[in-house]
Amino acid sequence: MFKPVVLFCLIVFTSIACNTSAPNPEDVVAVRKVLAQRAEAIRSKDMESYKAVFMPDYFDGKYKYQDIIDEMTQAFATYESIDFTAQRAPVEVKMNSARVVQRIEYELKGREKPAREREILLLRRIEGEWKISGGVVLGLLQP
């Protein structure tokens, strides 16, 4: 009697600990949509669309919402055109949080070299809507 109970407990605990289920495809699509909206907002210099992808209480330990808005506002005013690309990267989703590690590149008209960096974006789902909540790399757009 003792052995089957122990075996059952081991199976249950192992299945819980080793749960490596793939993220919900709908969540992945929704997160990718936010990333695409951000990229298009940068390329088209559309500040309202850019603001819409971020949590109003964005804070990643160093930068706040206003910091990212101020930097992009200055970049829109400084550069005639901005080409932004992000490497397609896996989306990690855990409940209402997501993480994307990607390589980004800004090609800025009037600047010789493109600005490249690795970015670890954090997103949160609030009331069914995904928004960027942290991880935006700042300082790449300085003249």
C-alpha positions as CSV (number, residue, x, y, z in Angstrom):
1,M,0.0,0.0,0.0
2,F,2.8,2.5,0.8
3,K,4.6,2.1,-2.5
4,P,1.7,3.0,-4.8
5,V,1.0,6.2,-2.8
6,V,4.7,7.2,-2.9
7,L,4.8,6.5,-6.7
8,F,1.6,8.4,-7.2
9,C,3.0,11.5,-5.3
10,L,6.2,11.3,-7.3
11,I,4.3,11.3,-10.6
12,V,2.1,14.2,-9.6
13,F,5.0,16.4,-8.3
14,T,7.1,15.6,-11.3
15,S,4.4,16.5,-13.7
16,I,3.8,19.8,-11.9
17,A,7.5,20.7,-11.7
18,C,8.2,19.7,-15.3
19,N,5.2,21.5,-16.9
20,T,6.8,22.9,-20.0
21,S,3.6,23.6,-22.0
22,A,3.9,26.0,-24.9
23,P,2.3,29.5,-24.5
24,N,-1.2,30.0,-25.7
25,P,-0.8,30.9,-29.4
26,E,-3.4,33.7,-29.1
27,D,-1.2,35.3,-26.4
28,V,1.9,35.0,-28.7
29,V,0.0,36.6,-31.6
30,A,-1.3,39.4,-29.3
31,V,2.2,40.2,-28.0
32,R,3.6,40.2,-31.6
33,K,0.9,42.6,-32.5
34,V,2.0,45.0,-29.8
35,L,5.6,44.7,-31.0
36,A,4.6,45.3,-34.6
37,Q,2.5,48.4,-33.6
38,R,5.5,49.8,-31.7
39,A,7.8,49.3,-34.8
40,E,5.3,50.9,-37.2
41,A,4.7,53.8,-34.8
42,I,8.5,54.5,-34.7
43,R,8.8,54.2,-38.5
44,S,5.8,56.5,-39.2
45,K,6.7,58.8,-36.3
46,D,3.2,58.4,-34.8
47,M,3.5,59.4,-31.2
48,E,-0.1,58.6,-30.2
49,S,0.3,55.0,-31.6
50,Y,3.7,54.8,-29.9
51,K,2.2,55.8,-26.5
52,A,-0.6,53.3,-26.9
53,V,1.7,50.3,-26.6
54,F,3.1,51.2,-23.2
55,M,1.6,50.8,-19.7
56,P,1.0,54.3,-18.3
57,D,2.8,53.1,-15.1
58,Y,5.8,51.8,-17.1
59,F,8.8,51.4,-14.8
60,D,11.7,49.0,-15.3
61,G,13.7,50.0,-12.3
62,K,15.5,52.7,-14.1
63,Y,13.2,54.4,-16.6
64,K,9.6,55.6,-16.3
65,Y,6.9,56.1,-18.9
66,Q,7.8,59.7,-19.4
67,D,11.5,58.9,-20.0
68,I,10.7,56.7,-23.0
69,I,8.1,59.2,-24.4
70,D,10.6,62.1,-24.1
71,E,13.4,60.2,-25.8
72,M,11.1,59.2,-28.8
73,T,9.6,62.8,-29.0
74,Q,13.2,64.1,-29.3
75,A,14.1,61.5,-31.9
76,F,11.0,62.3,-34.0
77,A,12.0,66.0,-34.0
78,T,15.7,65.3,-34.7
79,Y,15.7,62.8,-37.4
80,E,14.0,63.1,-40.8
81,S,13.3,59.4,-40.9
82,I,13.7,56.5,-38.5
83,D,13.8,52.9,-39.7
84,F,13.3,50.5,-36.8
85,T,13.7,46.8,-37.1
86,A,13.5,44.1,-34.4
87,Q,14.6,40.5,-34.9
88,R,11.7,38.1,-34.6
89,A,12.3,36.4,-31.3
90,P,10.5,33.8,-29.2
91,V,7.7,35.1,-26.9
92,E,7.7,33.7,-23.4
93,V,4.3,33.9,-21.7
94,K,3.5,33.1,-18.1
95,M,-0.1,33.9,-17.2
96,N,-0.4,37.7,-17.6
97,S,3.3,38.4,-18.2
98,A,5.4,38.1,-21.3
99,R,9.1,38.4,-22.1
100,V,10.8,39.0,-25.5
101,V,14.5,39.0,-25.9
102,Q,15.3,40.6,-29.3
103,R,18.0,42.5,-31.3
104,I,16.8,45.9,-32.3
105,E,18.2,48.3,-34.9
106,Y,17.6,52.0,-35.6
107,E,18.7,53.5,-38.9
108,L,18.5,57.2,-38.5
109,K,18.7,59.6,-41.5
110,G,21.5,62.0,-40.8
111,R,23.5,59.5,-38.7
112,E,26.3,57.5,-40.2
113,K,26.0,54.2,-38.3
114,P,22.9,52.4,-37.3
115,A,22.3,51.9,-33.5
116,R,22.0,48.3,-32.5
117,E,21.3,46.7,-29.1
118,R,19.8,43.7,-27.4
119,E,16.5,44.4,-25.7
120,I,14.6,42.4,-23.1
121,L,11.0,43.6,-23.3
122,L,8.6,42.9,-20.5
123,L,4.8,43.0,-21.2
124,R,1.8,42.7,-19.0
125,R,-1.8,41.8,-19.8
126,I,-4.3,44.0,-18.0
127,E,-8.0,43.5,-18.7
128,G,-7.2,41.4,-21.7
129,E,-4.8,43.9,-23.4
130,W,-1.0,43.4,-23.7
131,K,1.2,46.5,-23.0
132,I,5.0,47.0,-22.7
133,S,5.8,47.4,-19.0
134,G,9.6,47.4,-19.0
135,G,12.9,46.8,-20.8
136,V,13.0,49.5,-23.6
137,V,16.6,50.4,-24.3
138,L,17.1,54.1,-24.1
139,G,20.1,56.2,-25.2
140,L,20.4,54.8,-28.7
141,L,18.7,57.8,-30.3
142,Q,20.9,60.5,-29.0
143,P,22.3,62.8,-31.8
